[in-house]
Amino acid sequence: MHATEVFGQYARAFHHTTLPDPVIHHAKRAVIDWHASLFPGLATAPLAQLEQVLADDLDRGPARLGNGRAATARAAALYNGAAAHAAEVDDSFREAMYHPGAATIAAALAAGQQAGASGLAFLRALVLGYEVSTRIGVVMGRPHYRFWHNTGTVGAFGAAAAAGGVLQLDAAPFAHALATAATFAAGLQQAFRMDSMSKPLHAGRAAEAGLLAAQLAGQGVTGSLDVLDGEAGLGRAMSDGPDWSHAGDTLGRDFHITRLTFKNHIGCGHTFAAIDGALALRAARGLQPGDIRHVQVATYGPALDIACYENPQTENEARFSLRFVVATALVHGSVRLAAYTPERLADPALRAMVGRIGAVVDPEIDAAFPGRRSARVDIETHDGRRLAWLQPDRKGDPELPLSDEELEGKFLELAAPVVGAERARRLLGNLWALDRATDLHGLAA
């Protein structure tokens, strides 16, 4: 069988299996984290512009935008997928180099609202989307990630599989949904190597593309089933011709959704090990900004390729500046939404610290990527001390997970300023009870 057919056979069996309770619990955690990412994203460019462009598809239809406005399912998937990625707070699955939640959950929610799905059906569908898409991302590997933004490319498969789960597509149409999604997959890393609003649109378009692919497959539209593993398929065109023969080996046994990374800082996740290391040294040694003469960060190659801005001038550039976020951690003790205000960008003390930070690739740390996201932070003080900290994993990684209480804290911190504390707490309660909900109305903030 082709890889699309392997995933189709799994989907057929998946529709008739009972998921273990821990898997459902992790699915609810993913939905809570998705909402925590969604709300701050609503006020981030280009969401206002996108809402204007989508006007013909708004104020009608069965789905809802994150701001509560009625929409067609495809418009909601596009908008909510973009919003959930825009603030750079969304989940990731390391081995796939991919933020699965933004597109996968946006598509599952839009499809579920259109179909009148129960909360449990919605959760099951997004699990299916996570399990299929992360495996595609793992197979595509680091060669794909060199040029392509996996959240846009692999995200289309997460969205298609999740929407296919809601629609209960049988093996053949499910495989065809993935095949059609493959031809929609897009998103270049170069799109955010300059100050740009394009990056969140990758996730939005992936959500819309996957939903459309599943809807078309449900109506009998077919795709090339060898589109992943064929001679001119995705694997050869967008990677190095990887081996697809074991892509489905652990499906149903190893649930990737139980090993997500939830962000504990705000910004590019490639910088988080360095932030954690800087914060650890700051706390352990009682460092003040004036004590620090020089900071050297050693990490893996993509962290420097993507978080590349040495002297960021805008909010977007600052989110993708390893030097800026490490400086923020050392000066202010955290990297949250306040890190990217105009006042912080212009802060002389922060700018001075940015100028004291250097960054290099460490071959050993780089060799462990993507399975480990590590950094070493070396600080030289004005009084001659040399301090070092190796941060093997990031807070929020499976090795150092956010507890349910910490995840709730993240949600309330990011949702309450947008919808109010009372509504945020009510929504949080509804999200924890999703598996018992008869419909998805309780997801409206």
N, C-alpha and C positions, 0 to 999 in steps of 0.2 A: 504493500500500500504506500501511497504517497503520504507525506507528513500531514497534509490537510485531512486525509481520510483517517489517519490515526487519531487525530483530534476529534473528528466527527464520530468515530466509534466510541471514544471516551464520553463525548457529550450524550450520546444515546444512553449509555449505561448510567451516567451521572444523573440524568433526569429521574431515575428509578431507585436511587440509593439515598440512604439517610446519612447526613453528615454528622460526624462526631461533634459533641457539644463544644469542645475547645475550638474547633474550626468556626462554628457559628459565632462564638465569642470574639474570635479574632476578626471576623467579618464585621461585627458591630464596632470594634475598635477602629477598623479602617474607615467606616462611615462617619464615625465621630471625628476622626482626624481630617477627613475630606471636608466636613462642614467647618472645622476650625480653619482650614485653608481657604474655603470658599468666601467667608464673610469679609476678611480684609482684602481679598482680591476684587470685591465688587467696586471698590473705590479706586482701583488701579487701572492705569491706561493699558490697553485700549478698550476697556469695557464700556465706557460711556459712548464712544464712537460706534462700537459694535452694536449696542442697543439701538442706536439711531438707524444703522444700516439694516437691521432686522425688523424694522417697524412694521412691514407688511405681514410678518409672521407673529406679531405680538397682539395681546388682548383678545386672543382667540386660541382655541386648541386645548387639549387635556393636560398639558404639562405646565410646569412653573419654572420661571427663572429664580435664581437665588434671592432676588429682591421681592419675590412674591407675585410678579406679573405673569399673567397667563401667556402661554406660547404654544406653538406647534412643537411636537416632540423633537424634530431635528433642530429647530432654532434653540430650544432649551438645552439640548446636548451640546451644541456649539458654544453657546454663551456660558453655561455652567462649567464645561470643561476648561474653557479659557480662564474663567474666574478662579477656579480651584488651583490653577498653576501660576497665576499672575503674581501672587505675593511671595512666591518661593518658600512655601511652608509645607508643601505636600509630601506624601510618603514616598518611599523608594524601595526597590528590591535590588540589592547590590549586584548580585551576579549577572543580572540582566541590564545593569547600567540604565535604569529605567524608573520613572515615576508612574506607577500603574494606576493609582487612584483617580487622578484628574479626569482622564478620558473614560476609564472603565466604569466608574461609579456614575459619572454624568450620563453615559449612554444607558446604563441599567436603570437609572432613575427615570429618565425620559421614557424609555420603553415600558417600564412598570407603570408609570402614571397613565400612559396611553392605553395599556391593557387592563388597567384596574387590578394590578397584581397585589398580592398580600405582602406583608413585610418579610415573611420567611422566603417567599418566592424571589423577592428582590435580593435578599442576602445570598441565596443559593446562586442566583445568576451572576452576581459580582464575584463570588468564589470561582465560578467557572471561568470568568474573564481573566481573573488573576492567574489561575493555574495554567491556562493555555498560553497567554501572552508572555508570561515570564519565561516559559520554556523556549519560546521563539526567540526572545531576547538573549537567553543564555547561548543558544546555538549560534546566533549571529555574531556574538562575541565582540571582543575588543576591536577587531578590524572594522566592523560596522560603526562602532562608536567614534572612530577617528574623524569621520566626516558628517555622520548623520546624528540627528537628535532623536534618541530612542523613544522619548515620550511622544513624539509625533509619528514615528514610523511604527514601532512596536505597539504603541497605544491604539492604533487602528484595529489591531487584532484583539486587544483587551476589550475594546468597545463592541466589536462584532461578536465575540464569544459571549459577552455578558448580555447583549441584546438578544442573541440567539438563545440564550438560556431562558430569558423572559418569554420568548416566543415558542419555547419548547421545540425548537427545530430538530428534526430527526437527523441521523448521521449524515446522509447525503446533502441535504440543504445546509446543514451546519458547515460541512467541508466547503461547500460552494460560497458560503458567506465569507469564510476566511480567504478563499481564493480571490474573491472580488475585493476584499479589504486590502489585499496585498498590492493591487494595482492603484489603490488610493494612498498608500503609505508614503509620507513625505515629511520633511523637516530637516533643514540643514543647520549644522552648528555655526556656520558662518553667519547665519541670521542674527546671532547675538554676540558676535565678536566686535561689533560696533554698537553704540547706543541705539537701541531699537525697541519697538513695541511688538515685534513679530513673535517672540518666543512663546507667550501664553496662547497665541493663536494655533500653535502646533498641537497643543493638547485639545483645544476646542475643535479643530478640524478633524483630529483623530476620532473624537467622540461622535461627531456628526457622520464621518465616513463609515465608521463601524456600524452605527445604527442603520444607515442607509443600506450597507451591504447585507445586513441581516434581514431587513425588510424586503429587499429585492429577492434574496434567496427564498424567503417565505412565499414569494409569489412565483417561484419557479425559475428565476434567473440563475444561470450557471456561470461558473468561472473555470479557469484552467486548473485542474486539481494538482498539476505538477508545478504550480507557480512558485512554490518555496524551494523545491529541490531539483527543478529541471535545469537543462543546460543554459537557458537564458533566464532563469528564475531569480527570485529575490536573493538567495544565498550567494549566487555568483555575481549578480549585478551590484549588490550593496554590501558584500562581505568578501571572504576569500574562498568561497566554495566549500562551506562547512559540511560536516557529516550530519545528516538528519536522522540516521537510522535508529538512534536511541532517544529521540526527542520526547517520546511518550512513555519511556520505561518506568518512571516513578509516579505517573499520574494515579491519583487515588490512594497513594501510600504516603507520599511526602507532600504535604500541603504547604506550598510556598507562602500562602497568606499568613501563616503562623510565624514567618521569619521576616517581617517587614521592618524597615527603619522608619521611625517617626521622628521628625526634626525637633530638636531641643533648642535650636537657635533659628534665626530668620536670615535667609540668604542662600547662597550656593552651598549645597551639602558637601562639596569637595573640600570646603574650608573648615569643616566642623571639627575634625581631629586636631587641627592646629589651634582652633579656638579653645577646645577643651584643654589642650596642653598648656596654653598661655594662662587660662584661668586657674589651672591646678598650680602652676608655679607662682602665680600672683597670690593665691591663698596660702600655699605652704610656706612661702618666704616673706609674706607681708610686703610685697613690692608696691611701691608707689611709682607713678609715671616718671617722676624726676630721678628715680634711682637708675633708670634703664639707659644704658649707652647704646646698645645694639641688640637686635633680635635676629636670629637666623632660623628660618623654618625649612625643614627638609621633608619632602613628601613625594607623592607619586606624580607622574607626568601630566595626566589629564587635569589635575588640580591647578597646575600652572597654566595649562593651555586654555582652560575655561574661566577660571577666576584670575584673569590675566591683567586687569587694569592696575597699573602701578600708581597712577595719580588720578583717581576717579573724580569726575566733575559733576556727575548726575546720580540720581538715586539708582537707576538701573546699573550704571557702571560700578557704584559702590557695592551693590549686592554681589557683583562678580569680581571683587577685588580681595584677594587673600590678604594683602597688606592692610587694607582698610579695616576688615573685620577683626583681624588679630589686634590691630591698634585699638579698635573700639573695646575689645575685651580687656585689654591691659589698662586703658584709661578709665572706662566706665563700669567694668565688671560684668557686662552682659551684652548680648547682641540681639536685641528685640526690635520691634517696629520703630522705636525712637531712634535707633541707630542711623536711620536714613533720612531724617528731617533736614531741611536746608540749614538749620542752625548747627547740626552735627557736621554736615559736609563742610561748613565754613569754620569750624572750631580750630583756632590756632594750635592748641595743645594736642588735639587729635592729629592734625596735619603734621605736626612736628614728629609725633610718634610714627606715623606712616613712613616718614623719611628715614627712620632708623631701622626699618625692617627689610631684610633680604629673604630670598626664597630660592631653593635649589631642588632638583630631583635627586632623591636617594635611590640608588639602583635596587637595593634590597626591598625597600618599601614599595617601589614601583613594580617589582616582580610579583608582589602579593596582590596587586590590583587585578580584577575588581572584587575578589573575595574578601579582602581586608582593606579598610580605608584608614591608614595610619599617618601619623606625622610625628616628627621630633622637633621640639622647640628648644633652642639654645639661647640663653640670655646672658649678656655681659653687662655688668653694672659699672657705674662710675667709680665705685670703690674697689674694683678689680675682681669681684666675684664672677665665677662662670657657673651658671646654673643650667641644668639640662633636664628635659622631661620627654620620655617616649610615650606617646598616646597610641596604643595599638588599635583601639576601636573608638567610635564616637558614642557619646551618650545618645541613646535612642536606637542604636544598632541592636540586633538580637542578643549580643553578648552583654549589653548594658541597656536593657529595654526600659522605656518609660512604663511605670506602673499604671494601672487603671486610674489611680488618683492623680498622678502626674499628667496623664492624658486629659483627664477632666479639667485640670487646671489650665492646660494649654487652650482647650476649647473655650472655657469661660473667659480667659484673658483676651482671646481674639474675637469671640462672638458678641460678648456683652457690649462693647463700645458701638456695635453696629445695630443690634436689635434690642438692647436693654438687658439688664441682669435677670429680671424675672422671666422674660421670654426665652433667654438663653438657657436658664435652668430647666424650664419646661421642655424645651426642645431636647436637651440632654437626656432627660428622663424618657422621652419618647424614643430616642435613638437606642438606649439600652434595652427598651422593651420591643424593639422592632420585630423580633421573631414571633411575637404574640399579636401583632397588629393585623387586622383584617384588610387594611388598605394603607396607602402611603400618605394620607392626608396629614398625619401627625408630623411629617417632615417639614411642613411649612412653619417658618419661624414666626 
